[in-house]
Amino acid sequence: MRAWLQHHGLSLAQTLARLARSPFATTLNVLAIGVALALPFGVYCVLGNFESLSRNASVDPQLSVFLARDAAKAEIAAVEAQLKGARGVSAVRFVSRDTALVELNRVAGMKEVITSLPQNPLPDAFVVTLSGSDPALADRLELEFKSLPKVAHVQADSAWVRRLDALLRLGRTAVSLLSALLGLALVAVTFNTIRLQILTQRDEIELCRLIGATHAYIRRPFFYLGSLLGLFGGIAALAIVLSGLTILNRDLADLAYLYGSNIRLRFPTSNEMISALAAAVALGWLGAYLSVSRHLLEADRD
Amino acid sequence: MTGGVPIISLRQVSKRYPGGFEALRLVSFTVEPGEMLFLTGHSGAGKTTLLKLIAAIERANGGAVLVNGQNLSALRPAAIPYLRRNLGLVFQGQKLLFDRSVFDNVMLPLVVTGQPYREAARRARAALDKVGLLQREKANPVTLSGGEQQRLCVARAALDKVGLLQREKANPVTLSGGEQQRLCVARAVVNRPAILLADEPTASLDVAYADEIMEMFSAFNQVGVTVLVATHDRQLIGKYRKRVLTLDHGKLQ
């Protein structure tokens, strides 16, 4: 067991030494992997910002239910009971036509218009707050409320949320595709790097096999090499994304200042960063696995 | 040499390479444990192929190769490394690694088999010492001595000097041909194998170096190692009264 650990340590040290011996090639490899990973990870981070925006906005999606103007008090109460009893409704607020008129009066320029009218043109209304941000729920309730007696019109305030949601779904699909594609690129890069390394160590590998090395023994240093390339590439990718976000945030701060708001791009959480690194290591390992297995298979054949 | 279970046994073994070249045809022989024997024949007669079959580097197309009672054609690929750990191989063309020191070359078989580092280093030094120690019989530079203790010190230092121990940090490139071959031997025996297979170990060496290598094999044989040496050097074979297998176009004479 100790010998085994010792050998793992030795493998790791030798691999690090090997990487350090060709710093230029190593840097380029790490950069290639870093850039390949930074793209999907960066897009993911930016999308995450919009996602939290859409989540915040759709915390309380609302439906405005306008009643017919000839609705009697009892009918209004019946509608209110129906609204409160519907599934997916978290709150119902009644806005009487008089309240609405008072509110409208506060809006500059509207006072003259309203006083020129012979009577209050506004209907009684309910503002219904939904319990979930699911667009399907809003659709269902909109239809349901429309069919209630004495309801003249239902307006969903969540149309833009749905549009954003659809866009985000598109974005997420794009990120998945991009991740898959560039993950493949990472595997290809490590595969080739390891293959080159195998070729330069061909004699050593052959000799080791002849003096009783198991496949596991031969694979081990290359696994370390692939995983380390993935790890360093992942660190490079994180550095690229973090500095990119920092730069964007600086520009965004100016823009946000002009609009009097305080929008900032969110940085990835430590969990997200660890997951990204783990994915990079796993992909590097996979590239090494494929490369060494292929070599051993070929070597076994002849 | 009767009654013992053979350590190597070939029965009707044939080997045909892709392309149709028949390297071995119906070869049968057995080797007793602790035996030393020569395998000879013209170049291309199948000597190397035969050694490769015993080391499971190649697989026979027909017949059975048994090493230590194991039938190699029935061996799972995963078991092959463990078979080879019982074999010491001296390759034609040496296969030394020139990107590491003499010491690390000898260490390799121990590292590969997962020996703890300290134990491995001790055995690597012993093996290096051994290949130097055997040569010492001719060099014998130990003459000066005071007390017993002092003599021991001088002797140790002298042994180191004639052997490769002193050169453990050197790169194999800096070794002479004979020294390189000694290094190969050290690497082959460091794992204390039961069987030593040597393929043309004296090719490209002059007579003095060749004798030196053969003396080492003979010494290993005396401590119980089974030794099989493939060589086309009939003169060398003549110096030892050992069994000789002669191959001719893939057939045993």
Interface residues (C-beta under 8 A of the other chain):
Chain A: R2 A3 W4 Q6 H7 L10 D203 E204 E206 L207 C208 R209 L210 I211 G212 A213 T214 H215 Y217 D300
Chain B: A55 I57 P77 A78 P81 Y82 L83 R84 R85 L87 L89 F91 K95 L97 D99 L108 P109 V111 V112 T113 G114 Q115 P116 Y117 R187 N191
